Amino acid sequence: MTYDASHGARHVTGWVGWVWFAGLMMIMSGVFNAITGLYAIFNNHMYVTGAGELMILNLTGWGWVHLIFGILLVIAGVALTAGQLWARIVAIVLAAINAMTQLLWIDVNPWWSLAVIAVDVLVLYALIVHGREAAAL
């Protein structure tokens, strides 16, 4: 799509697929966060930690954090794939916060946390660098 002064359309390249990728990754990340949160809530004895505490919360508390974040990520991801501007802004904030919470969770599940942080970085890249193209569609 090229710029058309009469309709105000913007130039859209193939990079717009990154935004759709970000939306789908947020949905998947939200589902996985919700599963991780539910598992930590109901099976907190299965995780091994030094003193039973993870930074400022116990494992059940972090389970609730992951569950709530999972639900928010799914909602933002669905709205993002629908091209909502508010979803792009919320998704950037949620992806950044999700990466930070995964950093706090890294003692409990290090490889999973690193994978989620990597996906969050890709989501942030897609939304910050190529997000305007999705709004042009």
Secondary structure by P-SEA (a helix, b strand, c coil): cccccccccccccccaaaaaaaaaaaaaaaaaaaaaaaaaacccccccccccccccccaaaaaaaaaaaaaaaaaaaaaaaaccaaaaaaaaaaaaaaaaaaaaaccccaaaaaaaaaaaaaaaaaaaacaaaaaac
